[in-house]
Amino acid sequence: MEKNTIIAIVLSTIIIVISFTLFGPKSQPIAEQPVEQVEPEFVNTAGQTTGPAEPVILTPEIPAETDPVREEISVIETPLMRVEFTNRGGDIISFKLKEHSDKEEFVEMADNVTEKSRAFSVFLGDDTGILVDQLFNVKRISDTAIGFYQTLTIKNQDGTNSNFTLAKQYTFVPNDYMFELKISIDGDPSFRGLQFGQSSYTVKTSPQIGPEWRKEDRYEYRRFYYFQNGSKKKDAKVGNNQTKTVTDSFTWAGVAGKYFTLVAMPLSPIQKATFTTVPDTPGLTTAEMFLTRAPITANTNTDVWYFYAGPREEKALAKYNAAGNNFFGLNNTKLNQIVESSGILAPIEFLLKWIMELFYKVIPNWGVAIILMTILMRAIIFPLTKKSSEATKKMQAMQPKIQEIQQKYKDNPQKMNEEMAKFYKTVGYNPMSGCLPMLIQFPLIIAMFNLFNNYFEFRGAMFIPGWIPDLSVPDTVYTLPFTIPLVNWSEVHLLPVIYVFSQLLSQKLMQTPSATPQNNSMKFMMYGLPLIFFFIFYNAPSGLLIYWIFSNILALVQQVIVNRMMKNKEPEVSLEEVKTTKKKTAKK
């Protein structure tokens, strides 16, 4: 197989791989044991954390609820969110983002909540401990703050009982996606703290975050992240129905989808974080965290937790890096690092985003901005494209001589390589000249791919009314009354068809008569790859397909220009030139 063909196949394989890449505990029986209700003092300032003292092993025994007698629903609403609470455990059962829609509803950040699987539940012990499922008393502190409290009893190791009041206080801020959760413990004189093994209590996040998604949608996902020692860790190893535990200390941990994220930032010692996709309820997707607090041995203690539930957007998250920019005075949190980026190519992506935003200011349509950005990038890389085409033309002209050398020295590979090297040197050809421009372009292509696939502003952005109303989802021209087996498609998308046509046309034009497909590998590259990409990109976001389509169209236009420029400059390598070169080399 020819060397340039092998290189082309390797590069095609790399492109395919990168494309594919881009894309609860049960309550224990409880015994009735009446206890005295003590109303805690709720405050509006952050409480102080008491560090753990010497551990005391305790066994939990939660009494049956005595007051109140029924479940109550409370609501807090700000300009950005509407949050519903239940007094059962003082948990959240709905967390809707009012400025972001999901199928004509608000995006739900406490998704797949059930009777026994709620958001911000507390377990005594670790994630396998006892769910605090009692009915709590409710105290409305202000329009944006609410408290829940209940007195519980635990049995000490020596058989004695101790009472303590468990309180949860939620504080929200208008025009902010961050909220504060205080969890307080206030025990009687005999109370020796909370320690069950190496844990005191565990906070569970919502079972799933919105918007609603299906696991087969490869352009949407749920991933876990945590921030440790100044860098973000992406825990992509938590597959379906799997659980992973992180015991190393971290600053924050989060679960993120393509456009939204839920991040927990505890200010207290954390013993471990457990990430799981094991469904709480069969048939419902799960992506939740269990955050386990280290043992508490003090008689009283208040922990402060901060939670961000909102868009996975740079400008919304970066405000927590400067104390003066946020209500809670948080500084240098690096929450914005949970935003998806191209890794080491992030600076290129940032530059591309900045340029695209400039285009949007001139013409306020993100679809047009994508097209203008694609034109600019193609203009920048045109010299590389021209150089690559010239190298390809020259290689095609040299093929008869190359085949002659290969045939003559087919039984002596070492001699063949030596003669090929001499021949290339004679005609002034570098074998890497055809591939190098493509390799230089590759980082730019990856950065643009990630940008157009994840840019938050594309969500809900209209391009062409009636056809492409949202650049973050596929275009839909017709909905089938059935689902196509194997591929599980029920919608007809037009952009993938246009993409395949533009890809085939572009490749056809780039080929010259001497490069007509003559073997299976070349036929596969010409016809097979576009077909593979059709299936890869069928459910791709419209913004991404618009980029690829116009990139193909512009590549086609550039090839026409290059062909005209090279029309009268066909490289010719004569047999006499080769013979003369051999004689000169022999004399030397």
C-alpha positions as CSV (number, residue, x, y, z in Angstrom):
1,M,0.0,0.0,0.0
2,E,1.4,3.4,-0.9
3,K,2.8,5.6,1.9
4,N,0.5,8.5,1.3
5,T,-2.5,6.2,1.3
6,I,-1.4,4.8,4.7
7,I,-1.0,8.3,6.1
8,A,-4.5,9.2,4.8
9,I,-6.1,6.2,6.4
10,V,-4.3,6.9,9.7
11,L,-5.5,10.5,9.7
12,S,-9.0,9.4,8.8
13,T,-9.0,6.9,11.7
14,I,-7.8,9.7,14.1
15,I,-10.7,11.9,12.9
16,I,-13.3,9.1,13.5
17,V,-11.9,8.4,17.0
18,I,-12.0,12.1,18.0
19,S,-15.6,12.4,16.6
20,F,-16.8,9.5,18.6
21,T,-15.0,10.8,21.7
22,L,-16.8,14.2,21.3
23,F,-19.7,12.7,21.6
24,G,-30.6,5.1,47.0
25,P,-30.5,3.8,50.4
26,K,-33.5,2.4,52.2
27,S,-34.8,3.7,55.5
28,Q,-34.3,1.4,58.5
29,P,-37.2,0.5,60.9
30,I,-37.5,3.1,63.6
31,A,-39.0,2.9,67.1
32,E,-41.3,5.4,68.5
33,Q,-39.7,7.5,71.2
34,P,-41.2,10.9,72.0
35,V,-38.8,13.7,72.3
36,E,-39.1,17.4,73.1
37,Q,-39.2,19.8,70.1
38,V,-36.6,22.5,70.4
39,E,-36.7,25.4,67.9
40,P,-33.1,26.4,66.9
41,E,-32.0,29.9,66.4
42,F,-31.8,30.6,62.7
43,V,-29.4,33.4,61.5
44,N,-28.6,35.1,58.3
45,T,-24.8,34.9,58.6
46,A,-22.5,32.0,57.9
47,G,-21.9,29.8,60.8
48,Q,-18.5,28.6,62.0
49,T,-17.3,25.1,61.6
50,T,-16.1,23.1,64.6
51,G,-13.3,20.7,63.9
52,P,-13.6,17.1,65.0
53,A,-12.4,16.1,68.4
54,E,-11.7,12.6,69.7
55,P,-14.2,10.2,68.0
56,V,-17.0,8.5,69.8
57,I,-18.7,5.6,68.1
58,L,-22.5,6.0,68.0
59,T,-25.3,3.9,66.7
60,P,-28.3,5.8,65.2
61,E,-31.8,5.3,66.4
62,I,-34.2,7.9,64.9
63,P,-37.6,8.3,66.7
64,A,-40.9,8.4,64.9
65,E,-42.1,11.9,64.0
66,T,-44.4,13.5,66.6
67,D,-44.9,17.0,65.2
68,P,-45.9,18.1,62.7
69,V,-48.5,15.6,61.6
70,R,-48.6,16.0,57.8
71,E,-46.3,16.8,55.0
72,E,-46.2,20.5,53.9
73,I,-44.8,22.1,50.7
74,S,-43.1,25.5,50.8
75,V,-41.9,27.6,47.9
76,I,-39.2,30.2,47.4
77,E,-39.0,32.1,44.2
78,T,-36.4,34.5,42.9
79,P,-36.1,36.1,39.4
80,L,-33.9,33.1,38.4
81,M,-35.5,30.1,40.1
82,R,-38.5,28.5,41.7
83,V,-37.7,26.1,44.5
84,E,-40.2,23.7,46.2
85,F,-39.4,22.2,49.6
86,T,-41.0,19.4,51.6
87,N,-40.8,19.4,55.3
88,R,-40.1,15.6,55.1
89,G,-36.4,15.8,55.9
90,G,-36.4,19.5,54.9
91,D,-35.5,18.5,51.3
92,I,-35.9,20.0,47.9
93,I,-38.4,18.4,45.5
94,S,-38.2,20.8,42.6
95,F,-35.6,23.3,41.5
96,K,-36.6,25.1,38.3
97,L,-34.6,27.6,36.3
98,K,-37.0,30.3,35.1
99,E,-34.8,31.8,32.4
100,H,-34.1,28.4,30.7
101,S,-36.6,26.2,29.0
102,D,-36.9,22.5,28.3
103,K,-39.7,21.4,26.0
104,E,-41.9,24.4,26.9
105,E,-41.2,23.9,30.6
106,F,-38.5,25.4,32.9
107,V,-35.3,23.4,33.2
108,E,-35.6,21.2,36.3
109,M,-32.3,20.9,38.3
110,A,-33.9,18.5,40.8
111,D,-35.0,15.9,38.2
112,N,-36.3,12.4,38.8
113,V,-37.2,13.1,42.4
114,T,-39.3,10.4,44.1
115,E,-40.8,9.9,47.5
116,K,-37.6,8.4,48.9
117,S,-35.1,10.1,46.6
118,R,-35.1,13.8,47.1
119,A,-32.6,16.6,46.6
120,F,-30.3,17.6,49.5
121,S,-31.4,14.8,51.8
122,V,-29.4,14.0,54.8
123,F,-28.2,10.6,55.9
124,L,-26.8,9.7,59.3
125,G,-23.5,8.1,58.5
126,D,-22.2,7.7,55.0
127,D,-24.2,7.1,51.8
128,T,-25.2,3.6,53.1
129,G,-26.6,5.2,56.3
130,I,-30.1,6.0,57.5
131,L,-32.1,8.6,55.5
132,V,-33.5,11.3,57.7
133,D,-37.1,11.0,56.6
134,Q,-39.0,12.6,59.5
135,L,-41.4,15.5,59.1
136,F,-39.6,18.6,60.1
137,N,-40.9,21.8,61.6
138,V,-40.8,24.8,59.2
139,K,-39.7,28.4,59.9
140,R,-39.9,31.0,57.2
141,I,-37.0,33.4,57.8
142,S,-37.5,35.8,54.9
143,D,-38.8,35.8,51.3
144,T,-35.5,34.1,50.2
145,A,-34.6,32.0,53.3
146,I,-36.3,29.1,55.0
147,G,-35.4,26.7,57.9
148,F,-36.4,23.2,58.9
149,Y,-35.7,21.5,62.3
150,Q,-36.5,18.3,64.1
151,T,-35.2,16.7,67.4
152,L,-33.7,13.3,67.0
153,T,-32.4,10.7,69.4
154,I,-29.3,8.5,69.0
155,K,-28.1,5.7,71.3
156,N,-24.6,6.0,72.5
157,Q,-22.2,3.0,72.7
158,D,-22.7,2.7,76.4
159,G,-26.5,2.2,75.9
160,T,-27.5,5.7,76.9
161,N,-29.6,8.0,74.7
162,S,-28.8,11.5,73.6
163,N,-31.1,14.1,71.9
164,F,-30.0,16.6,69.4
165,T,-31.8,19.0,67.1
166,L,-31.0,18.8,63.4
167,A,-31.6,22.0,61.5
168,K,-31.3,22.9,57.8
169,Q,-31.4,26.5,56.6
170,Y,-31.5,27.5,52.9
171,T,-30.6,31.0,51.9
172,F,-31.1,32.2,48.3
173,V,-30.1,35.5,46.6
174,P,-32.0,37.3,43.9
175,N,-30.2,37.1,40.5
176,D,-27.8,34.5,41.7
177,Y,-27.6,30.7,40.9
178,M,-25.7,30.1,44.1
179,F,-27.4,29.3,47.4
180,E,-26.3,28.5,50.9
181,L,-27.3,25.5,53.0
182,K,-26.4,25.4,56.7
183,I,-26.7,22.2,58.5
184,S,-26.7,22.6,62.3
185,I,-26.5,20.1,65.2
186,D,-27.4,21.2,68.7
187,G,-27.3,18.4,71.4
188,D,-28.3,18.1,75.0
189,P,-25.5,17.9,77.7
190,S,-25.1,14.1,77.1
191,F,-24.8,14.5,73.3
192,R,-21.3,13.4,72.2
193,G,-21.4,14.4,68.6
194,L,-22.1,12.4,65.4
195,Q,-19.7,9.6,64.3
196,F,-20.7,6.5,62.5
197,G,-17.5,4.8,61.5
198,Q,-15.5,7.5,59.8
199,S,-18.6,9.7,59.0
200,S,-21.0,12.0,60.7
201,Y,-23.7,12.7,58.0
202,T,-24.0,12.7,54.2
203,V,-25.7,15.2,51.9
204,K,-27.2,13.8,48.7
205,T,-27.7,16.0,45.7
206,S,-30.7,15.7,43.3
207,P,-31.0,12.3,41.5
208,Q,-30.6,13.9,38.2
209,I,-30.2,17.4,36.7
210,G,-32.1,18.7,33.7
211,P,-32.9,19.2,31.0
212,E,-34.4,15.8,30.3
213,W,-32.1,13.5,28.3
214,R,-31.7,10.0,27.0
215,K,-28.5,8.0,27.4
216,E,-28.5,7.2,23.6
217,D,-28.2,11.0,22.8
218,R,-24.4,11.0,22.4
219,Y,-24.3,14.8,22.1
220,E,-25.7,15.2,25.7
221,Y,-24.1,13.6,28.7
222,R,-23.7,13.6,32.5
223,R,-20.2,13.7,33.9
224,F,-18.7,14.2,37.3
225,Y,-16.0,16.6,38.2
226,Y,-14.0,17.7,41.3
227,F,-11.5,20.4,41.9
228,Q,-8.3,19.2,43.7
229,N,-4.9,20.8,44.3
230,G,-5.6,23.7,41.9
231,S,-6.8,21.6,38.9
232,K,-10.0,20.1,37.7
233,K,-10.5,16.3,37.6
234,K,-12.9,14.9,35.1
235,D,-14.2,11.6,36.4
236,A,-15.3,10.0,33.1
237,K,-15.0,6.5,34.4
238,V,-18.4,6.4,36.1
239,G,-20.3,4.4,33.5
240,N,-23.9,3.3,33.5
241,N,-25.0,1.7,36.7
242,Q,-21.6,2.4,38.3
243,T,-20.4,4.0,41.5
244,K,-17.0,5.6,42.3
245,T,-15.7,7.1,45.5
246,V,-13.2,9.8,45.9
247,T,-11.5,10.1,49.4
248,D,-9.0,12.7,48.6
249,S,-9.7,16.2,49.8
250,F,-11.3,18.6,47.2
251,T,-12.5,22.1,47.0
252,W,-15.7,21.4,45.1
253,A,-17.4,18.5,43.3
254,G,-20.1,18.7,40.6
255,V,-22.2,16.8,38.1
256,A,-22.5,18.5,34.7
257,G,-24.4,18.1,31.5
258,K,-23.7,19.9,28.3
259,Y,-25.3,23.2,29.3
260,F,-26.1,23.0,33.0
261,T,-24.3,21.9,36.2
262,L,-24.9,21.4,39.9
263,V,-21.8,22.1,42.0
264,A,-21.3,21.5,45.7
265,M,-18.7,23.5,47.7
266,P,-18.5,22.5,51.3
267,L,-16.7,24.6,53.9
268,S,-16.4,21.7,56.3
269,P,-14.1,18.7,56.4
270,I,-15.3,16.1,53.9
271,Q,-14.5,12.4,54.4
272,K,-15.4,11.3,50.9
273,A,-17.5,12.0,47.8
274,T,-19.5,9.2,46.1
275,F,-20.5,9.6,42.5
276,T,-23.1,7.2,41.2
277,T,-25.3,6.5,38.1
278,V,-27.1,3.5,39.8
279,P,-30.8,4.4,39.4
280,D,-32.7,5.2,42.6
281,T,-35.8,4.1,40.7
282,P,-35.8,1.6,37.9
283,G,-36.3,3.3,34.5
284,L,-35.0,6.7,35.6
285,T,-31.6,8.0,34.8
286,T,-29.4,8.9,37.7
287,A,-26.3,11.1,38.1
288,E,-26.0,12.1,41.8
289,M,-23.4,12.8,44.4
290,F,-23.2,11.7,48.1
291,L,-21.0,14.1,50.0
292,T,-19.9,12.7,53.4
293,R,-18.9,14.9,56.2
294,A,-16.0,13.9,58.6
295,P,-16.9,12.9,62.2
296,I,-18.4,15.6,64.5
297,T,-17.6,15.2,68.2
298,A,-18.7,18.7,69.4
299,N,-21.9,19.2,71.3
300,T,-23.0,21.9,68.8
301,N,-21.8,22.4,65.2
302,T,-22.9,24.4,62.1
303,D,-21.6,23.5,58.7
304,V,-21.9,25.8,55.7
305,W,-22.4,24.4,52.2
306,Y,-22.6,26.4,48.9
307,F,-24.4,24.9,45.9
308,Y,-24.5,26.3,42.4
309,A,-27.4,25.1,40.3
310,G,-27.5,26.8,36.9
311,P,-26.0,27.3,33.4
312,R,-22.6,25.9,32.7
313,E,-21.4,29.2,31.4
314,E,-18.2,31.1,31.9
315,K,-19.6,34.5,32.8
316,A,-22.1,33.0,35.3
317,L,-19.4,30.9,37.1
318,A,-16.4,33.3,37.0
319,K,-18.1,35.7,39.4
320,Y,-17.2,33.4,42.3
321,N,-13.5,34.0,41.7
322,A,-13.6,37.5,43.2
323,A,-15.2,38.2,46.5
324,G,-16.5,41.6,45.4
325,N,-18.5,40.1,42.5
326,N,-20.8,37.8,44.5
327,F,-23.1,38.1,47.5
328,F,-21.4,35.3,49.5
329,G,-17.9,36.8,49.3
330,L,-16.5,33.7,47.7
331,N,-13.0,34.1,46.3
332,N,-10.8,32.1,43.9
333,T,-13.2,29.1,43.8
334,K,-12.3,28.3,40.1
335,L,-15.9,27.1,39.6
336,N,-15.6,28.3,36.0
337,Q,-13.2,25.4,35.3
338,I,-16.2,23.1,35.2
339,V,-17.0,24.7,31.8
340,E,-16.1,22.3,29.0
341,S,-13.0,23.3,27.1
342,S,-10.4,21.9,24.6
343,G,-7.8,21.3,27.4
344,I,-4.5,22.6,26.2
345,L,-6.3,24.1,23.2
346,A,-8.5,26.2,25.5
347,P,-6.6,29.4,24.6
348,I,-7.4,28.8,20.9
349,E,-11.1,28.2,21.8
350,F,-11.2,31.3,23.9
351,L,-9.9,33.4,20.9
352,L,-12.4,31.8,18.5
353,K,-15.2,32.5,20.9
354,W,-14.1,36.2,21.3
355,I,-14.0,36.6,17.5
356,M,-17.4,35.0,17.0
357,E,-18.9,37.3,19.7
358,L,-17.6,40.2,17.7
359,F,-19.4,39.0,14.6
360,Y,-22.5,38.5,16.7
361,K,-22.4,42.2,17.8
362,V,-22.4,43.2,14.1
363,I,-25.1,40.8,13.0
364,P,-27.0,39.5,16.1
365,N,-27.6,36.0,14.8
366,W,-25.4,33.1,16.1
367,G,-25.9,31.1,12.9
368,V,-24.5,34.0,10.8
369,A,-21.7,34.4,13.3
370,I,-20.8,30.7,12.8
371,I,-20.7,31.1,9.1
372,L,-18.6,34.3,9.3
373,M,-16.2,32.6,11.7
374,T,-15.9,29.6,9.4
375,I,-15.1,32.0,6.4
376,L,-12.4,33.7,8.5
377,M,-10.8,30.5,9.6
378,R,-10.8,29.1,6.1
379,A,-9.2,32.3,4.8
380,I,-6.5,32.1,7.5
381,I,-5.6,28.5,6.6
382,F,-5.8,28.9,2.8
383,P,-2.0,29.1,2.4
384,L,-1.7,25.8,4.1
385,T,-4.5,24.3,2.0
386,K,-2.7,25.6,-1.2
387,K,0.6,24.1,-0.1
388,S,-1.0,20.7,0.7
389,S,-2.7,20.7,-2.7
390,E,0.5,21.5,-4.5
391,A,2.2,18.7,-2.6
392,T,-0.5,16.3,-3.6
393,K,-0.3,17.3,-7.3
394,K,3.4,16.8,-7.2
395,M,3.1,13.4,-5.6
396,Q,0.6,12.4,-8.3
397,A,3.0,13.4,-11.0
398,M,5.8,11.4,-9.4
399,Q,3.7,8.2,-9.1
400,P,5.1,6.5,-12.3
401,K,8.7,7.0,-11.1
402,I,7.8,5.9,-7.6
403,Q,6.2,2.8,-8.9
404,E,9.2,2.1,-11.1
405,I,11.5,2.3,-8.1
406,Q,9.2,0.2,-5.9
407,Q,9.0,-2.5,-8.6
408,K,12.8,-2.6,-9.3
409,Y,13.7,-2.9,-5.6
410,K,10.7,-4.8,-4.3
411,D,12.9,-7.6,-3.0
412,N,15.2,-5.1,-1.2
413,P,13.2,-2.8,1.1
414,Q,16.3,-1.1,2.4
415,K,17.6,-0.3,-1.0
416,M,14.2,0.8,-2.1
417,N,14.0,3.3,0.7
418,E,17.4,4.7,-0.1
419,E,16.5,5.2,-3.8
420,M,13.2,6.8,-2.8
421,A,15.0,9.2,-0.5
422,K,17.4,10.1,-3.3
423,F,14.6,10.6,-5.7
424,Y,12.7,12.9,-3.4
425,K,15.8,14.9,-2.8
426,T,16.4,15.3,-6.5
427,V,13.0,16.6,-7.3
428,G,12.8,18.7,-4.1
429,Y,9.9,16.9,-2.6
430,N,9.3,16.4,1.1
431,P,7.0,13.4,1.8
432,M,5.6,15.2,4.9
433,S,4.7,18.4,2.9
434,G,1.2,17.0,2.0
435,C,0.4,16.0,5.6
436,L,2.1,18.7,7.6
437,P,-0.5,21.4,6.7
438,M,-3.3,19.1,7.8
439,L,-1.5,18.4,11.1
440,I,-1.1,22.1,11.7
441,Q,-4.8,22.7,11.0
442,F,-5.9,19.8,13.3
443,P,-5.7,21.7,16.7
444,L,-7.7,24.5,15.2
445,I,-10.4,22.1,13.9
446,I,-10.6,20.4,17.3
447,A,-11.0,23.8,19.1
448,M,-13.7,24.9,16.6
449,F,-15.5,21.5,17.0
450,N,-15.6,21.9,20.8
451,L,-16.7,25.5,20.6
452,F,-19.6,25.0,18.2
453,N,-20.7,21.8,20.1
454,N,-20.7,23.3,23.6
455,Y,-21.2,27.1,23.4
456,F,-23.9,27.9,25.8
457,E,-25.2,30.9,23.9
458,F,-26.3,28.5,21.1
459,R,-28.9,27.0,23.4
460,G,-32.3,28.4,22.2
461,A,-30.6,30.6,19.6
462,M,-32.7,31.0,16.4
463,F,-31.0,30.8,13.0
464,I,-33.7,30.2,10.4
465,P,-37.3,30.5,11.7
466,G,-39.4,27.4,11.0
467,W,-36.4,25.3,10.2
468,I,-33.5,25.9,12.7
469,P,-35.1,27.5,15.8
470,D,-32.3,26.2,18.1
471,L,-28.7,25.8,17.2
472,S,-28.0,23.5,20.2
473,V,-30.4,20.7,18.9
474,P,-30.8,19.0,15.6
475,D,-33.0,20.5,12.9
476,T,-36.3,18.6,12.6
477,V,-38.3,18.8,9.3
478,Y,-40.6,15.9,10.0
479,T,-41.5,13.6,12.9
480,L,-42.1,9.9,12.0
481,P,-45.0,8.0,13.4
482,F,-42.6,5.2,14.3
483,T,-39.0,4.7,15.4
484,I,-36.4,3.3,13.0
485,P,-34.9,0.1,14.5
486,L,-31.2,-0.1,15.4
487,V,-30.5,3.6,15.1
488,N,-33.6,4.6,17.2
489,W,-34.4,7.6,15.0
490,S,-37.9,9.1,15.0
491,E,-37.2,12.5,13.5
492,V,-36.1,13.5,10.0
493,H,-33.1,15.9,10.0
494,L,-32.1,17.7,6.8
495,L,-28.7,19.2,7.8
496,P,-27.0,15.8,8.0
497,V,-28.1,15.1,4.4
498,I,-26.7,18.4,3.2
499,Y,-23.5,17.7,5.1
500,V,-22.9,14.3,3.4
501,F,-23.7,15.9,0.0
502,S,-21.2,18.7,0.6
503,Q,-18.6,16.3,1.8
504,L,-18.9,14.0,-1.2
505,L,-18.9,16.9,-3.6
506,S,-15.9,18.5,-2.0
507,Q,-13.9,15.2,-2.1
508,K,-14.9,14.5,-5.7
509,L,-13.7,17.9,-6.8
510,M,-10.4,17.6,-4.9
511,Q,-9.6,14.4,-6.8
512,T,-7.9,14.6,-10.2
513,P,-8.2,11.9,-12.9
514,S,-4.9,10.4,-11.8
515,A,-6.3,10.0,-8.3
516,T,-9.5,8.2,-9.3
517,P,-10.2,5.5,-6.7
518,Q,-8.5,2.3,-7.8
519,N,-8.6,0.3,-4.6
520,N,-10.9,-0.4,-1.7
521,S,-9.1,1.8,0.8
522,M,-9.5,4.9,-1.4
523,K,-13.0,4.1,-2.2
524,F,-13.7,3.8,1.5
525,M,-12.1,7.1,2.2
526,M,-14.2,8.8,-0.5
527,Y,-17.6,7.2,0.0
528,G,-17.4,5.3,3.3
529,L,-16.2,8.1,5.6
530,P,-19.0,10.5,4.6
531,L,-21.5,7.8,5.3
532,I,-20.0,7.0,8.7
533,F,-20.0,10.7,9.5
534,F,-23.7,10.9,8.5
535,F,-24.5,8.4,11.3
536,I,-22.2,10.2,13.7
537,F,-23.7,13.6,13.0
538,Y,-27.3,12.7,12.5
539,N,-28.3,13.9,15.9
540,A,-25.6,16.5,16.2
541,P,-26.5,20.1,17.2
542,S,-27.4,22.3,14.3
543,G,-24.7,24.8,15.1
544,L,-22.0,22.1,14.7
545,L,-23.4,20.9,11.4
546,I,-23.6,24.4,10.0
547,Y,-19.9,24.8,10.7
548,W,-19.1,21.5,9.0
549,I,-21.3,22.2,5.9
550,F,-19.9,25.6,5.3
551,S,-16.4,24.4,6.0
552,N,-16.9,21.8,3.2
553,I,-18.4,24.4,0.9
554,L,-15.5,26.8,1.5
555,A,-13.0,23.9,1.1
556,L,-14.6,23.2,-2.3
557,V,-14.3,26.9,-3.4
558,Q,-10.7,27.0,-2.2
559,Q,-9.9,23.9,-4.2
560,V,-11.4,25.4,-7.4
561,I,-9.1,28.5,-6.8
562,V,-6.1,26.3,-6.2
563,N,-6.7,24.2,-9.3
564,R,-6.9,27.3,-11.4
565,M,-3.7,28.6,-9.9
566,M,-1.9,25.4,-10.6
567,K,-3.4,24.7,-14.0
568,N,-0.3,25.9,-15.9
569,K,2.1,24.6,-13.3
570,E,1.8,20.9,-13.6
571,P,4.9,19.4,-12.1
572,E,6.7,17.0,-14.5
573,V,9.5,14.6,-13.5
574,S,11.1,12.9,-16.4
575,L,12.9,9.6,-16.5
576,E,16.0,11.3,-17.9
577,E,16.0,13.5,-14.8
578,V,16.1,10.4,-12.6
579,K,18.9,8.8,-14.6
580,T,20.9,12.1,-14.6
581,T,20.5,12.3,-10.8
582,K,21.7,8.7,-10.4
583,K,24.8,9.4,-12.4
584,K,25.6,12.6,-10.5
585,T,25.1,10.7,-7.2
586,A,27.4,7.9,-8.4
587,K,30.2,10.3,-9.4
588,K,30.1,12.0,-6.0
